[in-house]
Amino acid sequence: MLIFKHGKPKMVHITTFNEWHEDSQIEPSVVTAPTTTDTSPTGTQYTQGLVYQGYGTTYLDILRNEISAAQH
């Protein structure tokens, strides 16, 4: 959520719990190739068959770019 004052962002409110299993994380991760590898006893307990990959700083970069664009 952006809060504006005089047409420019004054405050940014970001809510995330950095939970990889809820896909709500924004903190940086190691960059990795996409995979469905799951080391749980069932082989699908952690990933539920979904593809995951290390995204580096992608989500932080998106935030920075969007906030910067809103300031202009």
HTML snippet that shows the backbone in 3Dmol.js (N, CA, C, O; Angstrom):
<script src="https://3Dmol.org/build/3Dmol-min.js"></script>
<div id="view" style="width:600px;height:400px;position:relative"></div>
<script>
const pdb = `
ATOM      1  N   MET A   1       0.842  -1.164   0.000  1.00  0.00           N
ATOM      2  CA  MET A   1       0.000   0.000   0.000  1.00  0.00           C
ATOM      3  C   MET A   1       0.892   1.232   0.000  1.00  0.00           C
ATOM      4  O   MET A   1       1.805   1.341   0.819  1.00  0.00           O
ATOM      5  N   LEU A   2       0.636   2.143  -0.896  1.00  0.00           N
ATOM      6  CA  LEU A   2       1.351   3.412  -0.934  1.00  0.00           C
ATOM      7  C   LEU A   2       0.455   4.494  -0.347  1.00  0.00           C
ATOM      8  O   LEU A   2      -0.727   4.578  -0.680  1.00  0.00           O
ATOM      9  N   ILE A   3       1.005   5.298   0.504  1.00  0.00           N
ATOM     10  CA  ILE A   3       0.295   6.449   1.047  1.00  0.00           C
ATOM     11  C   ILE A   3       0.916   7.689   0.429  1.00  0.00           C
ATOM     12  O   ILE A   3       2.123   7.904   0.541  1.00  0.00           O
ATOM     13  N   PHE A   4       0.093   8.511  -0.228  1.00  0.00           N
ATOM     14  CA  PHE A   4       0.583   9.670  -0.965  1.00  0.00           C
ATOM     15  C   PHE A   4       0.341  10.965  -0.202  1.00  0.00           C
ATOM     16  O   PHE A   4      -0.632  11.099   0.540  1.00  0.00           O
ATOM     17  N   LYS A   5       1.237  11.902  -0.401  1.00  0.00           N
ATOM     18  CA  LYS A   5       1.077  13.259   0.089  1.00  0.00           C
ATOM     19  C   LYS A   5       1.550  14.177  -1.024  1.00  0.00           C
ATOM     20  O   LYS A   5       2.686  14.060  -1.484  1.00  0.00           O
ATOM     21  N   HIS A   6       0.700  15.077  -1.456  1.00  0.00           N
ATOM     22  CA  HIS A   6       1.005  15.995  -2.555  1.00  0.00           C
ATOM     23  C   HIS A   6       1.405  15.237  -3.817  1.00  0.00           C
ATOM     24  O   HIS A   6       2.299  15.661  -4.549  1.00  0.00           O
ATOM     25  N   GLY A   7       0.724  14.091  -4.070  1.00  0.00           N
ATOM     26  CA  GLY A   7       0.954  13.339  -5.296  1.00  0.00           C
ATOM     27  C   GLY A   7       2.194  12.468  -5.305  1.00  0.00           C
ATOM     28  O   GLY A   7       2.485  11.823  -6.313  1.00  0.00           O
ATOM     29  N   LYS A   8       2.935  12.436  -4.197  1.00  0.00           N
ATOM     30  CA  LYS A   8       4.140  11.597  -4.136  1.00  0.00           C
ATOM     31  C   LYS A   8       4.021  10.624  -2.963  1.00  0.00           C
ATOM     32  O   LYS A   8       3.435  10.955  -1.933  1.00  0.00           O
ATOM     33  N   PRO A   9       4.583   9.414  -3.125  1.00  0.00           N
ATOM     34  CA  PRO A   9       4.505   8.450  -2.030  1.00  0.00           C
ATOM     35  C   PRO A   9       5.203   8.972  -0.773  1.00  0.00           C
ATOM     36  O   PRO A   9       6.329   9.467  -0.833  1.00  0.00           O
ATOM     37  N   LYS A  10       4.524   8.854   0.349  1.00  0.00           N
ATOM     38  CA  LYS A  10       5.100   9.254   1.629  1.00  0.00           C
ATOM     39  C   LYS A  10       5.473   8.021   2.446  1.00  0.00           C
ATOM     40  O   LYS A  10       6.439   8.045   3.209  1.00  0.00           O
ATOM     41  N   MET A  11       4.709   6.953   2.286  1.00  0.00           N
ATOM     42  CA  MET A  11       4.957   5.755   3.067  1.00  0.00           C
ATOM     43  C   MET A  11       4.574   4.525   2.242  1.00  0.00           C
ATOM     44  O   MET A  11       3.628   4.562   1.455  1.00  0.00           O
ATOM     45  N   VAL A  12       5.310   3.455   2.430  1.00  0.00           N
ATOM     46  CA  VAL A  12       5.002   2.184   1.794  1.00  0.00           C
ATOM     47  C   VAL A  12       4.781   1.177   2.903  1.00  0.00           C
ATOM     48  O   VAL A  12       5.589   1.070   3.825  1.00  0.00           O
ATOM     49  N   HIS A  13       3.685   0.437   2.815  1.00  0.00           N
ATOM     50  CA  HIS A  13       3.381  -0.593   3.815  1.00  0.00           C
ATOM     51  C   HIS A  13       3.392  -1.935   3.095  1.00  0.00           C
ATOM     52  O   HIS A  13       2.618  -2.155   2.164  1.00  0.00           O
ATOM     53  N   ILE A  14       4.269  -2.826   3.530  1.00  0.00           N
ATOM     54  CA  ILE A  14       4.398  -4.146   2.917  1.00  0.00           C
ATOM     55  C   ILE A  14       4.141  -5.193   3.992  1.00  0.00           C
ATOM     56  O   ILE A  14       4.753  -5.168   5.060  1.00  0.00           O
ATOM     57  N   THR A  15       3.244  -6.098   3.702  1.00  0.00           N
ATOM     58  CA  THR A  15       2.945  -7.178   4.645  1.00  0.00           C
ATOM     59  C   THR A  15       3.374  -8.494   4.015  1.00  0.00           C
ATOM     60  O   THR A  15       2.875  -8.877   2.957  1.00  0.00           O
ATOM     61  N   THR A  16       4.281  -9.168   4.655  1.00  0.00           N
ATOM     62  CA  THR A  16       4.702 -10.496   4.213  1.00  0.00           C
ATOM     63  C   THR A  16       5.240 -11.243   5.420  1.00  0.00           C
ATOM     64  O   THR A  16       5.791 -10.650   6.348  1.00  0.00           O
ATOM     65  N   PHE A  17       5.071 -12.536   5.386  1.00  0.00           N
ATOM     66  CA  PHE A  17       5.567 -13.358   6.475  1.00  0.00           C
ATOM     67  C   PHE A  17       6.805 -14.148   6.061  1.00  0.00           C
ATOM     68  O   PHE A  17       7.304 -14.978   6.821  1.00  0.00           O
ATOM     69  N   ASN A  18       7.294 -13.884   4.852  1.00  0.00           N
ATOM     70  CA  ASN A  18       8.475 -14.581   4.343  1.00  0.00           C
ATOM     71  C   ASN A  18       8.359 -16.095   4.490  1.00  0.00           C
ATOM     72  O   ASN A  18       9.292 -16.773   4.920  1.00  0.00           O
ATOM     73  N   GLU A  19       7.196 -16.599   4.122  1.00  0.00           N
ATOM     74  CA  GLU A  19       6.930 -18.036   4.190  1.00  0.00           C
ATOM     75  C   GLU A  19       7.014 -18.631   2.788  1.00  0.00           C
ATOM     76  O   GLU A  19       6.111 -18.424   1.977  1.00  0.00           O
ATOM     77  N   TRP A  20       8.075 -19.362   2.494  1.00  0.00           N
ATOM     78  CA  TRP A  20       8.239 -19.929   1.161  1.00  0.00           C
ATOM     79  C   TRP A  20       7.093 -20.864   0.812  1.00  0.00           C
ATOM     80  O   TRP A  20       6.676 -20.925  -0.345  1.00  0.00           O
ATOM     81  N   HIS A  21       6.579 -21.590   1.793  1.00  0.00           N
ATOM     82  CA  HIS A  21       5.517 -22.553   1.496  1.00  0.00           C
ATOM     83  C   HIS A  21       4.157 -21.886   1.285  1.00  0.00           C
ATOM     84  O   HIS A  21       3.212 -22.541   0.845  1.00  0.00           O
ATOM     85  N   GLU A  22       4.048 -20.602   1.591  1.00  0.00           N
ATOM     86  CA  GLU A  22       2.827 -19.853   1.316  1.00  0.00           C
ATOM     87  C   GLU A  22       3.012 -18.918   0.123  1.00  0.00           C
ATOM     88  O   GLU A  22       2.095 -18.185  -0.246  1.00  0.00           O
ATOM     89  N   ASP A  23       4.192 -18.947  -0.475  1.00  0.00           N
ATOM     90  CA  ASP A  23       4.526 -18.084  -1.615  1.00  0.00           C
ATOM     91  C   ASP A  23       4.296 -16.609  -1.313  1.00  0.00           C
ATOM     92  O   ASP A  23       3.818 -15.858  -2.163  1.00  0.00           O
ATOM     93  N   SER A  24       4.644 -16.200  -0.086  1.00  0.00           N
ATOM     94  CA  SER A  24       4.456 -14.790   0.280  1.00  0.00           C
ATOM     95  C   SER A  24       5.774 -14.108   0.651  1.00  0.00           C
ATOM     96  O   SER A  24       5.762 -13.018   1.223  1.00  0.00           O
ATOM     97  N   GLN A  25       6.882 -14.719   0.341  1.00  0.00           N
ATOM     98  CA  GLN A  25       8.183 -14.187   0.728  1.00  0.00           C
ATOM     99  C   GLN A  25       8.675 -13.128  -0.246  1.00  0.00           C
ATOM    100  O   GLN A  25       8.377 -13.180  -1.439  1.00  0.00           O
ATOM    101  N   ILE A  26       9.434 -12.166   0.275  1.00  0.00           N
ATOM    102  CA  ILE A  26      10.099 -11.197  -0.599  1.00  0.00           C
ATOM    103  C   ILE A  26      11.589 -11.123  -0.303  1.00  0.00           C
ATOM    104  O   ILE A  26      12.341 -10.501  -1.053  1.00  0.00           O
ATOM    105  N   GLU A  27      12.022 -11.752   0.781  1.00  0.00           N
ATOM    106  CA  GLU A  27      13.444 -11.680   1.104  1.00  0.00           C
ATOM    107  C   GLU A  27      14.259 -12.382   0.018  1.00  0.00           C
ATOM    108  O   GLU A  27      13.755 -13.297  -0.633  1.00  0.00           O
ATOM    109  N   PRO A  28      15.497 -11.971  -0.183  1.00  0.00           N
ATOM    110  CA  PRO A  28      16.320 -12.571  -1.245  1.00  0.00           C
ATOM    111  C   PRO A  28      16.559 -14.063  -1.010  1.00  0.00           C
ATOM    112  O   PRO A  28      16.577 -14.539   0.125  1.00  0.00           O
ATOM    113  N   SER A  29      16.737 -14.770  -2.094  1.00  0.00           N
ATOM    114  CA  SER A  29      17.083 -16.192  -2.003  1.00  0.00           C
ATOM    115  C   SER A  29      18.248 -16.466  -2.949  1.00  0.00           C
ATOM    116  O   SER A  29      18.616 -15.621  -3.764  1.00  0.00           O
ATOM    117  N   VAL A  30      18.804 -17.628  -2.829  1.00  0.00           N
ATOM    118  CA  VAL A  30      19.852 -18.066  -3.745  1.00  0.00           C
ATOM    119  C   VAL A  30      19.188 -18.298  -5.106  1.00  0.00           C
ATOM    120  O   VAL A  30      18.091 -18.853  -5.172  1.00  0.00           O
ATOM    121  N   VAL A  31      19.836 -17.881  -6.177  1.00  0.00           N
ATOM    122  CA  VAL A  31      19.293 -18.108  -7.517  1.00  0.00           C
ATOM    123  C   VAL A  31      19.531 -19.564  -7.900  1.00  0.00           C
ATOM    124  O   VAL A  31      20.661 -20.051  -7.855  1.00  0.00           O
ATOM    125  N   THR A  32      18.460 -20.251  -8.277  1.00  0.00           N
ATOM    126  CA  THR A  32      18.549 -21.655  -8.691  1.00  0.00           C
ATOM    127  C   THR A  32      17.646 -21.898  -9.889  1.00  0.00           C
ATOM    128  O   THR A  32      16.750 -21.106 -10.179  1.00  0.00           O
ATOM    129  N   ALA A  33      17.888 -22.984 -10.567  1.00  0.00           N
ATOM    130  CA  ALA A  33      17.036 -23.378 -11.690  1.00  0.00           C
ATOM    131  C   ALA A  33      15.704 -23.913 -11.159  1.00  0.00           C
ATOM    132  O   ALA A  33      15.647 -24.398 -10.029  1.00  0.00           O
ATOM    133  N   PRO A  34      14.633 -23.834 -11.953  1.00  0.00           N
ATOM    134  CA  PRO A  34      13.343 -24.393 -11.547  1.00  0.00           C
ATOM    135  C   PRO A  34      13.446 -25.888 -11.284  1.00  0.00           C
ATOM    136  O   PRO A  34      14.161 -26.603 -11.986  1.00  0.00           O
ATOM    137  N   THR A  35      12.722 -26.357 -10.265  1.00  0.00           N
ATOM    138  CA  THR A  35      12.745 -27.779  -9.920  1.00  0.00           C
ATOM    139  C   THR A  35      11.475 -28.182  -9.188  1.00  0.00           C
ATOM    140  O   THR A  35      10.803 -27.346  -8.584  1.00  0.00           O
ATOM    141  N   THR A  36      11.157 -29.453  -9.246  1.00  0.00           N
ATOM    142  CA  THR A  36      10.079 -30.015  -8.436  1.00  0.00           C
ATOM    143  C   THR A  36      10.650 -30.996  -7.418  1.00  0.00           C
ATOM    144  O   THR A  36       9.900 -31.707  -6.749  1.00  0.00           O
ATOM    145  N   THR A  37      11.980 -31.037  -7.298  1.00  0.00           N
ATOM    146  CA  THR A  37      12.617 -31.939  -6.348  1.00  0.00           C
ATOM    147  C   THR A  37      12.090 -31.669  -4.943  1.00  0.00           C
ATOM    148  O   THR A  37      12.044 -30.521  -4.500  1.00  0.00           O
ATOM    149  N   ASP A  38      11.700 -32.711  -4.258  1.00  0.00           N
ATOM    150  CA  ASP A  38      11.111 -32.610  -2.926  1.00  0.00           C
ATOM    151  C   ASP A  38      11.671 -33.754  -2.092  1.00  0.00           C
ATOM    152  O   ASP A  38      11.462 -34.922  -2.420  1.00  0.00           O
ATOM    153  N   THR A  39      12.376 -33.429  -1.023  1.00  0.00           N
ATOM    154  CA  THR A  39      13.030 -34.458  -0.205  1.00  0.00           C
ATOM    155  C   THR A  39      12.159 -34.933   0.957  1.00  0.00           C
ATOM    156  O   THR A  39      12.657 -35.593   1.869  1.00  0.00           O
ATOM    157  N   SER A  40      10.875 -34.609   0.936  1.00  0.00           N
ATOM    158  CA  SER A  40       9.977 -35.082   1.990  1.00  0.00           C
ATOM    159  C   SER A  40       9.762 -36.585   1.847  1.00  0.00           C
ATOM    160  O   SER A  40      10.029 -37.143   0.783  1.00  0.00           O
ATOM    161  N   PRO A  41       9.286 -37.247   2.895  1.00  0.00           N
ATOM    162  CA  PRO A  41       9.053 -38.695   2.812  1.00  0.00           C
ATOM    163  C   PRO A  41       8.121 -39.098   1.661  1.00  0.00           C
ATOM    164  O   PRO A  41       8.295 -40.169   1.079  1.00  0.00           O
ATOM    165  N   THR A  42       7.143 -38.261   1.328  1.00  0.00           N
ATOM    166  CA  THR A  42       6.205 -38.606   0.254  1.00  0.00           C
ATOM    167  C   THR A  42       6.705 -38.174  -1.116  1.00  0.00           C
ATOM    168  O   THR A  42       6.202 -38.648  -2.135  1.00  0.00           O
ATOM    169  N   GLY A  43       7.688 -37.280  -1.154  1.00  0.00           N
ATOM    170  CA  GLY A  43       8.195 -36.770  -2.423  1.00  0.00           C
ATOM    171  C   GLY A  43       7.389 -35.612  -2.976  1.00  0.00           C
ATOM    172  O   GLY A  43       7.764 -35.021  -3.989  1.00  0.00           O
ATOM    173  N   THR A  44       6.262 -35.274  -2.309  1.00  0.00           N
ATOM    174  CA  THR A  44       5.437 -34.140  -2.752  1.00  0.00           C
ATOM    175  C   THR A  44       4.906 -33.301  -1.586  1.00  0.00           C
ATOM    176  O   THR A  44       4.205 -32.316  -1.815  1.00  0.00           O
ATOM    177  N   GLN A  45       5.219 -33.662  -0.372  1.00  0.00           N
ATOM    178  CA  GLN A  45       4.677 -32.977   0.796  1.00  0.00           C
ATOM    179  C   GLN A  45       5.049 -31.495   0.829  1.00  0.00           C
ATOM    180  O   GLN A  45       4.211 -30.663   1.176  1.00  0.00           O
ATOM    181  N   TYR A  46       6.269 -31.154   0.480  1.00  0.00           N
ATOM    182  CA  TYR A  46       6.724 -29.762   0.546  1.00  0.00           C
ATOM    183  C   TYR A  46       6.295 -28.946  -0.674  1.00  0.00           C
ATOM    184  O   TYR A  46       5.857 -27.805  -0.534  1.00  0.00           O
ATOM    185  N   THR A  47       6.417 -29.521  -1.850  1.00  0.00           N
ATOM    186  CA  THR A  47       6.161 -28.753  -3.076  1.00  0.00           C
ATOM    187  C   THR A  47       4.774 -28.969  -3.661  1.00  0.00           C
ATOM    188  O   THR A  47       4.332 -28.189  -4.504  1.00  0.00           O
ATOM    189  N   GLN A  48       4.085 -30.014  -3.228  1.00  0.00           N
ATOM    190  CA  GLN A  48       2.774 -30.357  -3.789  1.00  0.00           C
ATOM    191  C   GLN A  48       2.848 -30.484  -5.314  1.00  0.00           C
ATOM    192  O   GLN A  48       1.860 -30.265  -6.015  1.00  0.00           O
ATOM    193  N   GLY A  49       4.036 -30.843  -5.813  1.00  0.00           N
ATOM    194  CA  GLY A  49       4.218 -31.020  -7.247  1.00  0.00           C
ATOM    195  C   GLY A  49       4.434 -29.721  -8.018  1.00  0.00           C
ATOM    196  O   GLY A  49       4.577 -29.751  -9.240  1.00  0.00           O
ATOM    197  N   LEU A  50       4.460 -28.568  -7.317  1.00  0.00           N
ATOM    198  CA  LEU A  50       4.669 -27.282  -7.973  1.00  0.00           C
ATOM    199  C   LEU A  50       6.154 -27.051  -8.253  1.00  0.00           C
ATOM    200  O   LEU A  50       7.012 -27.608  -7.568  1.00  0.00           O
ATOM    201  N   VAL A  51       6.447 -26.249  -9.237  1.00  0.00           N
ATOM    202  CA  VAL A  51       7.822 -25.913  -9.592  1.00  0.00           C
ATOM    203  C   VAL A  51       8.270 -24.724  -8.750  1.00  0.00           C
ATOM    204  O   VAL A  51       7.558 -23.724  -8.656  1.00  0.00           O
ATOM    205  N   TYR A  52       9.435 -24.829  -8.144  1.00  0.00           N
ATOM    206  CA  TYR A  52      10.020 -23.736  -7.377  1.00  0.00           C
ATOM    207  C   TYR A  52      11.404 -23.422  -7.922  1.00  0.00           C
ATOM    208  O   TYR A  52      12.071 -24.282  -8.496  1.00  0.00           O
ATOM    209  N   GLN A  53      11.825 -22.170  -7.732  1.00  0.00           N
ATOM    210  CA  GLN A  53      13.180 -21.801  -8.114  1.00  0.00           C
ATOM    211  C   GLN A  53      13.651 -20.665  -7.222  1.00  0.00           C
ATOM    212  O   GLN A  53      12.844 -19.918  -6.669  1.00  0.00           O
ATOM    213  N   GLY A  54      14.959 -20.545  -7.090  1.00  0.00           N
ATOM    214  CA  GLY A  54      15.529 -19.431  -6.350  1.00  0.00           C
ATOM    215  C   GLY A  54      15.448 -18.182  -7.198  1.00  0.00           C
ATOM    216  O   GLY A  54      15.888 -18.186  -8.348  1.00  0.00           O
ATOM    217  N   TYR A  55      14.894 -17.114  -6.655  1.00  0.00           N
ATOM    218  CA  TYR A  55      14.578 -15.906  -7.423  1.00  0.00           C
ATOM    219  C   TYR A  55      15.503 -14.741  -7.137  1.00  0.00           C
ATOM    220  O   TYR A  55      15.291 -13.651  -7.668  1.00  0.00           O
ATOM    221  N   GLY A  56      16.520 -14.935  -6.317  1.00  0.00           N
ATOM    222  CA  GLY A  56      17.469 -13.856  -6.031  1.00  0.00           C
ATOM    223  C   GLY A  56      16.791 -12.670  -5.363  1.00  0.00           C
ATOM    224  O   GLY A  56      16.144 -12.822  -4.327  1.00  0.00           O
ATOM    225  N   THR A  57      16.937 -11.488  -5.954  1.00  0.00           N
ATOM    226  CA  THR A  57      16.333 -10.267  -5.398  1.00  0.00           C
ATOM    227  C   THR A  57      15.157  -9.781  -6.255  1.00  0.00           C
ATOM    228  O   THR A  57      14.776  -8.613  -6.176  1.00  0.00           O
ATOM    229  N   THR A  58      14.591 -10.661  -7.061  1.00  0.00           N
ATOM    230  CA  THR A  58      13.538 -10.276  -8.007  1.00  0.00           C
ATOM    231  C   THR A  58      12.419  -9.477  -7.348  1.00  0.00           C
ATOM    232  O   THR A  58      12.064  -8.405  -7.837  1.00  0.00           O
ATOM    233  N   TYR A  59      11.857  -9.975  -6.249  1.00  0.00           N
ATOM    234  CA  TYR A  59      10.706  -9.312  -5.634  1.00  0.00           C
ATOM    235  C   TYR A  59      11.099  -7.980  -4.995  1.00  0.00           C
ATOM    236  O   TYR A  59      10.310  -7.036  -5.006  1.00  0.00           O
ATOM    237  N   LEU A  60      12.275  -7.897  -4.456  1.00  0.00           N
ATOM    238  CA  LEU A  60      12.752  -6.618  -3.922  1.00  0.00           C
ATOM    239  C   LEU A  60      13.000  -5.628  -5.059  1.00  0.00           C
ATOM    240  O   LEU A  60      12.735  -4.435  -4.913  1.00  0.00           O
ATOM    241  N   ASP A  61      13.506  -6.118  -6.186  1.00  0.00           N
ATOM    242  CA  ASP A  61      13.723  -5.254  -7.352  1.00  0.00           C
ATOM    243  C   ASP A  61      12.396  -4.708  -7.883  1.00  0.00           C
ATOM    244  O   ASP A  61      12.302  -3.534  -8.239  1.00  0.00           O
ATOM    245  N   ILE A  62      11.382  -5.558  -7.933  1.00  0.00           N
ATOM    246  CA  ILE A  62      10.059  -5.118  -8.384  1.00  0.00           C
ATOM    247  C   ILE A  62       9.541  -4.014  -7.466  1.00  0.00           C
ATOM    248  O   ILE A  62       9.053  -2.989  -7.943  1.00  0.00           O
ATOM    249  N   LEU A  63       9.644  -4.215  -6.159  1.00  0.00           N
ATOM    250  CA  LEU A  63       9.200  -3.186  -5.209  1.00  0.00           C
ATOM    251  C   LEU A  63       9.937  -1.874  -5.427  1.00  0.00           C
ATOM    252  O   LEU A  63       9.320  -0.811  -5.487  1.00  0.00           O
ATOM    253  N   ARG A  64      11.247  -1.952  -5.545  1.00  0.00           N
ATOM    254  CA  ARG A  64      12.048  -0.743  -5.740  1.00  0.00           C
ATOM    255  C   ARG A  64      11.629  -0.020  -7.018  1.00  0.00           C
ATOM    256  O   ARG A  64      11.459   1.200  -7.015  1.00  0.00           O
ATOM    257  N   ASN A  65      11.465  -0.758  -8.095  1.00  0.00           N
ATOM    258  CA  ASN A  65      11.107  -0.148  -9.370  1.00  0.00           C
ATOM    259  C   ASN A  65       9.716   0.484  -9.333  1.00  0.00           C
ATOM    260  O   ASN A  65       9.520   1.581  -9.856  1.00  0.00           O
ATOM    261  N   GLU A  66       8.759  -0.195  -8.723  1.00  0.00           N
ATOM    262  CA  GLU A  66       7.396   0.347  -8.648  1.00  0.00           C
ATOM    263  C   GLU A  66       7.338   1.580  -7.755  1.00  0.00           C
ATOM    264  O   GLU A  66       6.643   2.544  -8.076  1.00  0.00           O
ATOM    265  N   ILE A  67       8.051   1.561  -6.653  1.00  0.00           N
ATOM    266  CA  ILE A  67       8.069   2.718  -5.766  1.00  0.00           C
ATOM    267  C   ILE A  67       8.759   3.894  -6.453  1.00  0.00           C
ATOM    268  O   ILE A  67       8.297   5.031  -6.365  1.00  0.00           O
ATOM    269  N   SER A  68       9.858   3.613  -7.132  1.00  0.00           N
ATOM    270  CA  SER A  68      10.579   4.664  -7.853  1.00  0.00           C
ATOM    271  C   SER A  68       9.689   5.277  -8.947  1.00  0.00           C
ATOM    272  O   SER A  68       9.662   6.495  -9.120  1.00  0.00           O
ATOM    273  N   ALA A  69       8.968   4.429  -9.676  1.00  0.00           N
ATOM    274  CA  ALA A  69       8.081   4.916 -10.743  1.00  0.00           C
ATOM    275  C   ALA A  69       6.952   5.774 -10.162  1.00  0.00           C
ATOM    276  O   ALA A  69       6.533   6.751 -10.783  1.00  0.00           O
ATOM    277  N   ALA A  70       6.469   5.418  -8.992  1.00  0.00           N
ATOM    278  CA  ALA A  70       5.371   6.184  -8.373  1.00  0.00           C
ATOM    279  C   ALA A  70       5.843   7.565  -7.893  1.00  0.00           C
ATOM    280  O   ALA A  70       5.027   8.470  -7.717  1.00  0.00           O
ATOM    281  N   GLN A  71       7.126   7.724  -7.685  1.00  0.00           N
ATOM    282  CA  GLN A  71       7.653   8.997  -7.200  1.00  0.00           C
ATOM    283  C   GLN A  71       7.836  10.023  -8.310  1.00  0.00           C
ATOM    284  O   GLN A  71       8.064  11.200  -8.032  1.00  0.00           O
ATOM    285  N   HIS A  72       7.739   9.595  -9.549  1.00  0.00           N
ATOM    286  CA  HIS A  72       7.978  10.520 -10.672  1.00  0.00           C
ATOM    287  C   HIS A  72       6.692  11.010 -11.259  1.00  0.00           C
ATOM    288  O   HIS A  72       6.706  11.793 -12.208  1.00  0.00           O
TER     289      HIS A  72
END
`;
const viewer = $3Dmol.createViewer("view");
viewer.addModel(pdb, "pdb");
viewer.setStyle({}, {cartoon: {color: "spectrum"}});
viewer.zoomTo();
viewer.render();
</script>
